[in-house]
Amino acid sequence: MQFAQKRNDVYGIGDVYAYYGDLYFEQEKYIDAITYFNKGLKLSNQNSFYNLEKYCAEKLAESYIKLNNYKKAFEYNTVFQSLKDSTLNAKTNAKVESLKIEFETEKKEKEILTQRAELAEQELTIKTKDFVTIILGSSILVLGLISLGIYFYQSNKRKQLRTQLKLKDELSKTKTHNKLQEQRLRISRDLHDNIGSQLTFIISSIDNLKFLAKSSDEKLKYKLANINNFAANTISQLRDTIWAMNKNEIPYDDFHTRVLALIEKAKIAKDTTHFIFESKVDSNIVFSSVTGITIFRVLQEAINNAIKYSEASKVKIEIIEKNNQLEIEITDNGKGFDITTVEMGNGLENMQRRMDEIDGNININSKLGKGTSINIKIKNT
């Protein structure tokens, strides 16, 4: 209001009065609303602001109806109807005048166009005879050039199509070959890293048995038990690798079954730990053999670490599908470790390397006395 008054904006002041009237009307403060609508009506009437005057009269009628003062409501409704009719008549008259001007202008333009058309027709008649021979000759020449151009275009297009098909076929073969070769290399490395190192340990342990021959039977039994466990683990990993090698694709249901079997083995190995497994995957996810075995290996490493080092009483494995990606969370309530000071062992480094190879993400969080959480994410393919 003050801004409009400083600018001497009379219409703005009237509009503010109407705005305050609307505000009090919505708050059901109809007497205050009538005060401001009257101010707006008076100012609009003095300055011939017909639309604003009409609006204030209409709102005054509505306000008095709310107060059950039908006499005043009828009075202001009469003012509103009068202003409405006068506004409509003014618009109608202006429209009529506009249409008259438009009609006269259009009439003159038609006359000019008619005259121009007659002149153009006369000139065309004169020039047509001279151009007939030229047009016929030019048409024959153009048709010949178009036919020749179409022939060369179609011929070139066929050649390009054959070349593109050949290149696509060669590119497809190359990609397929490269993918197969890459999978073979990864699986070979997997065999070397996991099974090879454990077999080496078994051989080394057997070589050391000769030094235990003079020791007590308990030491020998303990050593043989360790060798047996490593051998069993080696066979299990070999079966997992063969499972992946024998498949081009691994459906999620197959992967799910393998994870269940892994958890059952973990329960046997650590019967004092309670394992919880949840799977919330609805779509038919299919992994490549490399992706499937890689995720399985990382999950296996995480569970093994929880069994060996965490001293946890509970380990939870949860697999969910979220934002077009598969997310695996392995959490335990064990002793944890300081992530800022602990050196990354071979197990943690292997997990990180494996996930990097398949463009996945892994996040490891742990605090002393508060357990460990490992989060794995891989996009659905």
C-alpha positions in Angstrom: 0.0 0.0 0.0 2.8 2.4 1.0 4.7 1.6 -2.2 1.6 2.3 -4.4 1.0 5.6 -2.5 4.6 6.8 -2.9 4.3 6.1 -6.7 0.9 7.8 -6.7 -0.4 4.6 -8.3 -4.2 5.1 -7.9 -5.2 1.9 -9.5 -2.6 0.0 -7.4 -4.1 1.5 -4.3 -7.6 0.5 -5.4 -6.3 -3.0 -6.1 -4.8 -3.3 -2.6 -8.2 -2.3 -1.1 -9.8 -5.1 -3.1 -7.0 -7.5 -2.0 -7.6 -6.7 1.7 -11.3 -7.1 1.2 -10.7 -10.6 -0.3 -8.4 -11.5 2.6 -11.0 -10.5 5.3 -13.8 -12.2 3.2 -11.8 -15.5 3.3 -11.4 -15.1 7.1 -15.2 -14.6 7.4 -14.6 -11.0 8.7 -17.3 -9.6 6.5 -17.7 -6.2 8.1 -13.9 -5.5 7.6 -14.2 -6.9 4.1 -17.1 -4.4 3.4 -15.0 -1.5 4.6 -12.2 -2.2 2.1 -14.5 -3.2 -0.8 -16.3 0.2 -0.3 -12.9 2.0 -0.4 -12.0 0.2 -3.6 -15.5 0.9 -5.1 -15.3 4.6 -4.3 -11.8 5.0 -5.7 -12.6 3.0 -8.8 -15.8 5.1 -9.5 -13.8 8.4 -9.1 -11.2 7.2 -11.7 -13.4 5.2 -14.1 -11.7 1.8 -13.3 -14.8 -0.1 -14.5 -13.4 -3.6 -14.0 -12.2 -3.0 -10.5 -15.5 -1.1 -9.6 -17.5 -4.0 -11.0 -15.4 -6.5 -8.9 -15.8 -4.5 -5.7 -19.6 -4.2 -6.2 -19.9 -7.9 -6.7 -17.9 -8.7 -3.6 -20.0 -6.2 -1.5 -23.1 -8.0 -2.6 -21.6 -11.4 -1.6 -20.4 -9.9 1.8 -23.9 -8.5 2.7 -25.5 -11.9 1.7 -23.1 -13.5 4.3 -24.4 -11.0 6.9 -28.1 -11.7 5.8 -28.5 -8.1 4.8 -30.3 -8.8 1.6 -31.4 -5.2 1.0 -27.8 -4.0 0.8 -26.9 -7.1 -1.2 -29.6 -6.3 -3.7 -28.4 -2.7 -3.9 -24.8 -3.6 -4.7 -25.9 -6.5 -7.0 -27.8 -3.9 -9.0 -24.6 -1.7 -9.3 -22.7 -4.8 -10.3 -25.2 -5.8 -13.1 -25.2 -2.2 -14.4 -21.4 -2.1 -14.6 -21.4 -5.5 -16.2 -23.9 -4.5 -18.9 -22.0 -1.2 -19.6 -18.7 -3.0 -19.9 -20.2 -5.6 -22.2 -21.8 -2.8 -24.4 -18.5 -0.9 -24.6 -16.7 -4.1 -25.7 -19.5 -4.9 -28.2 -19.4 -1.4 -29.8 -15.6 -1.5 -30.0 -15.8 -4.9 -31.7 -18.3 -3.6 -34.2 -16.1 -0.6 -35.1 -13.1 -2.9 -35.4 -15.0 -5.3 -37.7 -16.1 -2.4 -39.9 -12.6 -1.2 -40.3 -11.4 -4.7 -41.0 -14.2 -5.2 -43.6 -13.4 -1.9 -45.5 -9.7 -2.8 -45.5 -10.3 -6.3 -46.8 -12.6 -4.9 -49.5 -9.9 -2.5 -50.8 -7.3 -5.2 -50.6 -9.5 -7.6 -52.7 -9.9 -4.9 -55.4 -6.1 -4.3 -55.5 -5.5 -8.1 -55.7 -8.1 -8.4 -58.5 -6.3 -5.7 -60.5 -2.9 -7.3 -60.0 -4.3 -10.7 -61.0 -5.7 -9.4 -64.3 -2.3 -7.7 -65.1 -0.4 -10.9 -64.2 -2.7 -13.0 -66.3 -2.1 -10.8 -69.3 1.7 -10.9 -68.8 1.5 -14.7 -68.3 -0.4 -15.2 -71.6 2.3 -13.2 -73.5 5.2 -15.1 -71.9 3.7 -18.6 -72.1 4.1 -19.0 -75.8 7.8 -18.0 -75.6 8.5 -20.5 -72.8 6.7 -23.6 -74.0 9.5 -24.8 -76.2 12.1 -24.0 -73.5 10.1 -25.8 -70.8 9.6 -28.9 -72.9 13.3 -29.2 -73.6 14.3 -28.5 -70.0 11.8 -31.1 -68.8 13.3 -33.8 -70.9 16.8 -32.8 -69.8 15.8 -32.7 -66.1 14.0 -36.1 -66.3 17.1 -37.6 -67.8 19.4 -36.2 -65.1 17.0 -37.3 -62.4 16.9 -40.8 -63.7 20.6 -41.0 -63.9 21.0 -39.6 -60.4 18.5 -42.1 -59.0 20.4 -45.0 -60.6 23.7 -43.9 -59.1 22.1 -43.2 -55.7 20.5 -46.6 -55.5 23.7 -48.3 -56.7 25.8 -46.4 -54.1 23.2 -47.1 -51.3 23.3 -50.8 -52.0 27.1 -50.8 -51.8 27.1 -48.9 -48.5 24.5 -51.3 -47.1 26.6 -54.3 -48.0 29.6 -52.7 -46.5 27.8 -51.8 -43.2 26.4 -55.3 -42.9 29.8 -56.8 -43.4 31.4 -54.4 -40.8 28.6 -55.1 -38.2 29.1 -58.9 -38.7 32.8 -58.6 -38.2 32.4 -56.3 -35.2 29.9 -58.7 -33.6 32.3 -61.6 -34.1 35.2 -59.6 -32.7 33.2 -58.5 -29.6 32.0 -62.1 -29.0 35.5 -63.4 -29.3 36.9 -60.7 -27.0 34.3 -61.4 -24.3 34.9 -65.1 -24.4 38.6 -64.6 -24.2 38.2 -62.2 -21.3 36.0 -64.6 -19.4 38.5 -67.4 -19.9 41.3 -65.3 -18.6 39.3 -64.2 -15.5 38.2 -67.8 -14.7 41.8 -69.0 -15.1 43.0 -66.3 -12.7 40.3 -67.3 -10.3 41.5 -70.9 -10.4 45.0 -69.7 -9.8 44.3 -67.3 -7.0 42.0 -69.5 -5.0 42.6 -73.2 -5.7 46.3 -73.0 -6.7 47.3 -71.2 -3.4 45.3 -73.7 -1.3 46.7 -76.7 -3.1 50.2 -75.2 -2.5 49.4 -75.0 1.2 48.2 -78.6 1.3 51.4 -79.8 -0.4 53.5 -77.7 2.0 51.6 -79.1 5.0 52.1 -82.7 3.9 55.8 -82.0 3.5 55.9 -80.8 7.1 54.3 -84.0 8.4 57.6 -85.7 8.5 58.8 -83.3 11.1 55.7 -84.1 13.2 56.3 -87.9 13.1 58.0 -87.8 16.5 55.4 -85.5 18.1 52.4 -86.6 20.0 49.3 -88.1 18.3 47.3 -85.0 19.1 49.5 -82.7 17.1 49.4 -85.0 14.2 45.6 -85.3 14.4 45.3 -81.5 14.5 47.6 -81.0 11.5 45.7 -83.7 9.5 42.4 -82.0 10.4 43.6 -78.7 9.1 44.8 -80.3 5.8 41.5 -82.0 5.5 39.6 -78.8 5.9 41.7 -77.0 3.3 41.2 -79.9 0.9 37.4 -79.8 1.4 37.4 -76.0 0.9 39.5 -76.5 -2.3 37.1 -79.0 -3.7 34.1 -76.7 -2.9 35.7 -73.7 -4.7 36.6 -76.0 -7.6 32.9 -77.0 -7.9 31.8 -73.4 -7.7 34.2 -72.4 -10.5 33.1 -75.3 -12.7 29.5 -74.3 -12.1 30.3 -70.9 -13.5 32.4 -72.2 -16.4 29.7 -74.5 -17.6 27.1 -71.7 -17.9 27.0 -68.7 -20.3 24.5 -67.1 -18.0 23.5 -67.5 -14.4 19.9 -66.9 -13.4 19.2 -65.3 -10.1 17.4 -68.4 -8.8 20.5 -70.5 -9.5 22.6 -67.9 -7.7 20.2 -67.8 -4.8 20.5 -71.6 -4.4 24.3 -71.4 -4.3 24.1 -68.6 -1.6 21.8 -70.8 0.6 24.2 -73.7 0.3 27.1 -71.4 1.3 25.2 -70.2 4.4 24.4 -73.8 5.4 28.2 -74.6 5.2 28.9 -71.5 7.3 26.4 -72.7 10.0 28.2 -76.0 10.2 31.6 -74.4 10.4 30.4 -71.9 13.1 27.5 -73.4 15.1 27.7 -70.6 17.7 26.8 -67.9 15.1 23.2 -67.2 14.1 22.9 -66.6 10.4 20.0 -64.6 8.9 19.3 -64.6 5.1 16.8 -62.3 3.3 16.2 -62.1 -0.4 13.9 -59.3 -1.8 14.4 -59.7 -5.6 11.3 -59.9 -7.8 12.6 -59.5 -11.4 14.2 -62.2 -13.5 17.8 -61.1 -13.1 20.4 -63.0 -15.2 24.2 -62.6 -14.6 26.9 -63.4 -17.0 29.0 -66.3 -15.8 31.9 -63.9 -14.8 29.6 -61.5 -12.9 27.8 -64.3 -11.1 30.9 -66.1 -9.9 32.6 -62.8 -9.0 29.7 -61.7 -6.8 29.5 -65.1 -5.2 33.3 -65.1 -4.4 33.0 -61.6 -2.7 30.0 -62.8 -0.7 31.9 -66.0 0.2 35.0 -63.9 1.3 32.8 -61.6 3.5 31.1 -64.5 5.3 34.4 -66.3 5.8 35.9 -63.1 7.4 32.9 -62.8 9.7 33.3 -66.4 10.8 37.1 -66.3 11.3 37.7 -62.9 12.8 34.6 -61.0 13.9 33.6 -63.2 16.9 30.0 -62.3 16.0 27.0 -64.0 17.5 24.8 -62.9 14.5 25.5 -62.4 10.8 22.9 -61.1 8.4 23.0 -61.4 4.6 20.4 -59.4 2.7 19.9 -59.2 -1.1 17.6 -56.6 -2.5 16.8 -55.0 -5.9 16.8 -51.2 -5.7 17.1 -48.5 -8.3 17.8 -50.9 -11.2 20.7 -52.5 -9.3 21.3 -55.5 -7.1 22.5 -54.7 -3.6 24.0 -57.1 -1.1 24.5 -56.2 2.6 26.5 -58.4 4.9 26.4 -57.2 8.6 27.7 -58.7 11.8 27.6 -57.7 15.5 31.2 -58.7 16.1 34.2 -56.9 17.5 34.8 -54.9 14.4 38.0 -53.0 13.5 39.3 -49.5 13.0 39.0 -49.0 9.2 41.5 -46.0 9.4 44.3 -47.9 10.9 43.9 -51.6 9.8 46.0 -52.7 6.9 43.9 -54.0 4.0 44.6 -57.8 4.0 44.4 -60.0 1.0 40.7 -60.8 1.7 39.6 -57.2 1.6 41.9 -56.3 -1.3 40.5 -59.3 -3.3 37.0 -58.2 -2.7 37.8 -54.7 -3.9 39.7 -56.0 -7.0 36.9 -58.4 -8.0 34.2 -55.7 -7.8 36.4 -53.3 -9.9 36.7 -56.0 -12.6 32.9 -56.1 -13.1 32.3 -52.3 -12.6 30.6 -52.9 -9.3 30.9 -51.0 -6.0 31.9 -52.3 -2.5 31.8 -50.3 0.7 33.3 -51.6 3.9 32.3 -49.9 7.2 33.5 -51.1 10.7 34.0 -49.7 14.1 35.6 -51.3 17.2 33.0 -53.0 19.3 30.2 -52.2 16.9 30.6 -54.8 14.2 31.2 -54.7 10.5 29.0 -53.9 7.4 29.9 -54.7 3.8 27.7 -53.3 1.0 28.0 -54.6 -2.6 26.2 -52.9 -5.5 26.0 -54.1 -9.1 23.8 -52.8 -11.9 21.2 -55.1 -13.4 22.1 -56.2 -16.9 
